[in-house]
Amino acid sequence: MGKTKNTNSGIRARMKDMKAEMYAIVNPELAALDEYVKNLYLKVLCTVVQYENAPSEMQVLYLQRIVKGMGAEDPLEEYMRKALKISDTDIQEFISFMKENSARYYFALEGMLLVAMGESTQQNYEYLAEIIELSGITKKDLEYLSLVAKSVLQQESAHYDTAKDVISEGAKGVNFYPYIANFYVGAITDSEKEQYYSAPSLDVECNIDLPAEYRARKVTFRNLSIELREDHLFDGCEMVEFINCRLFTKDSAKMNFKAIGKLTFRECEFKDFDDHIACFDSVNEVVIKECFFFNCGWICETGNRGGMFMVSNGENHKSFTLEDSKIQNCYIKARECWYDWGVTGILLEVQTGTEYRIVNNEFIGCQCINNQNYTEAIFAGYRPDNIIFSDNRATGSCTRWFEKE
């Protein structure tokens, strides 16, 4: 009987560990901390739940999710043990670091969430308040963070929207996506540093009023269904990401990317674009992975090249990747049929000096319509010297890869 009980206890412990992995709170900024600072952070956080308090099961599980998300070297039990032996020097080094780093906002939020999850004593709350104050969190910061914590605990978007109305200057640009992603719909952060728009999943109905222009350093769209009713401009952004989004238009709108560091489309769907999906002007790096394109292209005057994407001749365009994607019924189409002219390059026109990686893509039923004496091809221009090209498949009327081999 005792052996069976021990076995069941081991299975339960492993199941809890698996649950923590499944729902790990992956905060990229905390995960990027060096191991020494990460070790300090977790030790001090563990003191919060152990100071004049018997940790509850919910507190322990939430701590496990934080430890897993940070990619920490040791299991939670080790950090709990280390917390019991924490020194004055550890606390001083932790506070010194926090004063100069935005991680203090995450620590304050996680601390407030943890004490609210247990049967914390007054001494426990006072201990956390002292650490937060010494870490450089102001009264204005605390007002904002308290509303964020309330939003997380109650899984209520309205509290987070209220928090955005009272956000402190120092907290602008701090991204709380890992803590509210499972319930919040809207702009998680909207500042000069970062704009982040998300929903829990594509199945969640949301009506987000997206702007037409973006100039923040980093812009992210995640799990959104986006109908473009006018052209959208991204200008001077360091990074732009679309992750698991559905994009479509009924009004011949497109996206324009100008002077962008890196642009990524991952696991996205595109449908019914007829004036290009996007135009690239000096985009250093374009990455398109695991995407699906349907009925997208360009209806244009004759004599043009490059249907789905328009690429300028800017010298700053360094690399273009298309990988693991499916392109169906896409095209470039001339309005008129002239004998001496035509259209070609269903996907785009390749550029001199750009590195290409075109791997494991499928083109189905794609066409150059009214191409006349132009050579029908998926890529307009000469096959580049610096290209990785493998495992691509084309079926239908157009199976030629490059206009000029």
N, C-alpha and C positions, 0 to 999 in steps of 0.2 A: 504493500500500500504506500509506504514511504517513498519507494523508488518511483512509483507512478506519479505521485505528487510532485517529486523533484523534476521528473521529465516534463510534466505539464507546465510547471513554473518556468522551465527553460524555454518551452515553446511559446508561452505567453510573452516572455521577455523578448524573444526574437521577433514576434509579431509586432510588438510595440516599436522595436527598432526599425522594422520595415515600414511601419506607418510614419515614423519620423522622416525616413528617407523619401517616402512618397510625397509628403507634404512639407519638405524642407523649405525654409524661408531663405531663398537665394538672393542675397543682397550683393551685387557685384562690387560695391565699394568696400564692404566689410570683408568679402572673400579675397580682395586684393591686398589687404593689410599684410605686412610681413609677419612671420610666425611669432616673433617675440611680442609684438603689439597685439596680435590676435590672442595670444596666450593671456596677456594682461587683461584684455577686454573681457574675455570669458570668465576669468577668475573673479574679477570685480562684479560682473553680472551675477555670478553664482552667490556672492556674498549678499546680494540684494534679497534672494529668496531664503537665505539661511539665517539672516540676522534677526534674532528674536522671533523666529518663525519656523514651523515645521512644514517643509515644502509639500504642497498638495500634488496629487497625480497630474492635474492639469498644468501646473507650473513646471513640473518635470518634463512632461511631453513637449511643452512649448520651448523649453530650453533645449531639448534634444533636436527640435526642428531648426533652431538657430545654429546649433553646433554643426549639424549636417550641412546646412546651407552655406556656412562659412568655410567648409572644407577643412575643419580643424584636424590636427594630427591625432589627438587623444579623444577617447569617449567622454561623455558627459560626466560619468562617475569620477574620472580623474580630475576634471576641473572643479567638481564639487569638493573633492578631497583637498586639492590645492587651495581652494578658497578658505578653508578652515585654518590654513597656516599662512594666510596672506600677511605681508609685512608692511610697515609704514613706508618703506622705500617703494614697494609695488604701487601703493596708492598714490604717492607723490609723482611717480613716473607716469602713471595712468592719467592723472589730472593734467600734468604738463602737456602730454600729447593731445588730450581732448580739447584743451583750450585753443589749439592751433589747427584742429581738424574737424571737418563737418561730421565725422563719425559720432560726435557728441550728441547730435540730434537723434541718431538711430539708437544710441545707448539710452537716452532719456525716454524715448518712446518705448523701447523694449522693457525698460525698468518699470515704467508705469503700467504697461500691460501685465507684466508678471505679478506685481503686487496686487493688482485688481483681481487676478485669477485665484488667489489664495485667501486664507483667513488671516490676513496680515494684521499685525498689531500696530498701535500708534508709533511705537519705537521703530518699527520696520519702515513706515512711511517717512518718518523724520530722517532716518538714515539715508534713504534714497534721495530725499530733498536736498540734503547736505552735499551729497556727491554731485547731483545735477547742478547745484548752484556753484560749487567749486570748479566744475568743468566749463563754466562760461555760459551757461544757459540763463538768459535774462527772463524777467517777468513777462515781457511781451512774447518771447519764445515759448514760454510755458503755457500761456493762454492758447496759443496756436496748437502746440503739441497735445494739450489736454483734449482738444476737440478732435484731433486726429485719432488719439487713443480711444475716445468715446465711439468714434465711427467704426474702428476695428472691432471693438468689443461687442457692439450692437449690430455690426454688419449693416450699417445704414449709411447710404451715400449722402443724405442730406446733411449730416454732421460734418462730413469732409468738405462739402460745398461751403458750409458756414466757416469752417477753418480757413479756407482759401481767402475769405473776405477779411480775415484778421491776421493774415500771415505776416510774420516779422521779416525785416529786411535780411537778416542773417540766414533765415531758413529758405529764402527764395532760391530755387534751383535744386533743393534737396528732394530727391525722388523717393517717395514712399510706395512705389508700385508693388514691391514684394509683399507688403502688408495688406494691401487693399484690392489686389488684382482679382480676387475671387468674387467680388461683389460690386465694385465701383465701375460706373460708366461715365466717361467724360475726359476732361483734361486733368490729368493727375498733377502735372506741373506746367506752367505757362510763363516762362521768363526769358530774358535775353540769353541765358545760358542754355536752357533746355525747354522744349515743348514735347509733352508726352501725352498721347491720346490713346485710350484703350477701353475695352469692354471685357467681361469675363470670358466670352466666347462669341463666335459668329452667330450662334443661335439666339443670342440675347438681343431683343429689339431695343434699338437706341437711336435717338435723334440728336446727334451732336452737331452743333452749328460750327463747322470748321471754317477757318479763315481761308482766303484765297492766296495769301502771301505768307512766306515763312523765312525768317532771317536769324533764328536762334542758332547757336553753335551746334546743337544736336536736336534732331526732330525724329520722333518715333510714333508710328501708328501700329497698334497691335489688336488683332481680333475685331476689326471693324469692316462693315459693309459701307463702302464710300461711293456715292453717286456724284460724279463731277458734272456740275451744271454750268461751270465756267472754267477757263484755264486757271491752273494753280501754278504759282511761281515759287521756287525754292532758290534763294539767292545768297551766296556766301556762307553756306552751312558747312561745318566741319564734317558732319555725318548725318545722313538721312536713312531711316530704316522703315520698311513696310514688312510686317511679320504676320502671316496668316490673315491677310486682308482680302476682301472681295472688292474689285474696282470695276466700275462700268459707267457709261455715259449715254445719254440720249440726245445730247446737244452738241456733238462734235467737239467737246472739250478735251483738253489734254494737260499733261504736266510738263512744265519747263524747269530744267535744272541748270543753274548757271553758277560757275565757280564753286563747285562742290568737292569736298575731299573724298568721301566715299559714299556711294549710294548702294543700298542693298534691298532687293526684293526676295523674300524667302517664304515659300509655301503660300503664294498669293494666286488669286484667280483674276483674269482680265477678260472683259467681254464687251464687244460692240463699239470699240474705238475706231473711228473712220478718218481721223485727221492726225494720225500717229498716236501711240500711247504716250510717248514722251519725246522731248527734244533735249539733247545733251549739248551744253556749251561749256567746255573746259571742266569736265567732270573727271577728276583724277582716276577714280576706280569705280567701275560698275560691276555689281555682282548680282546675278539672277539665278536662284537655285530652287528646284522643286516647285516650279510654278506651272500654271495652266493658262493658255491663251486661246480664246475662241472668237472667231469672226472679228479679228482686229487687223487694221492696216491703214492705208491712206488712199483716199479718192482725190486725185490731183490732176493737174494739167499734164499733158504729154511731155516726155523728155526729162522725167525725174527718176531718182534712185533712192531706195530706202523706204520701206513702207511702215513697219511697226514702230521703228525708232529712227529719229533723225539725229545724226551726229554731225556737229560742226567740224570744221577743219582746224580747230584750236590745237596748238601744240601741247597743251597741258593734259590732253586726254591720254592717260597712260595705259590702262588695261580694261578689258571687257571680258566677263565670264558669263557663260550660259551653260548650266549644268543640270542634268536630271529633270528636264522640263518637257512639257508636251505642248505642241503648237498645232492647232487644228483650224482649218478653214480660214487661215489668215492670208493677207493679200497686199498687193499694190495695184491700183487700178487707175488707168487714164480715162478721163471723161470722154475724150474724143479719140478716134482711131485714125492716126496719120501714118502714111506709109513710111516716111523717112524718120519718124520718131517713135517713141515707145516708153515703157517703164520696166524696171527690173529691181531686184533686191528686196524680196519679201520681208526679211527681217531688218536689214540695215545695209548701209554702204560701209565697207571696211576702210580704215584709215591708215595711212602710212605712219609708222612710228608707234602704233598702238599694239600692245601684246594681247593676244586673244587665247581664251581657253573655252573650247566648244566641245563638251563631253556628254555623252549619253542622253541625247535629246531625240525626240520623235516629232517629225513634221508630217501632218496628215492632211491631204486635200488642199494644200496651199497653192496659190496661183498668182501669176503676173497677168493681169487682164488688160487687153489692148496693148501688149508689149510690142507688137509689130516686128520691126527688124532689130529690136534689142534682144539680147540673149536672156531667156527666162532663167532666173537663178534665185536661190534663197539669199545669197549674199551678193551685193553689187560690188564690182571692182575686182582687182587681182587678188588671188590667194596670197595672204600675207606670209612673209618669211618666218616671222616670230609668232607661230600659232601652234597650240596643242589641240589636235582635232582627232577625236576617236569615238567609236561606238555610237555614231549618230545614224538615224534611219529616216528615210523620206519615202512616202508613198503618195500616189496621185499623179496629177499632170506635171508637176514640177519636182524633179528629183536631182537636178543639177545644183551642186553646192555653191560654186563661185562663177560669176559671170565670165571671168578670165582666169583660166588655170595656168 
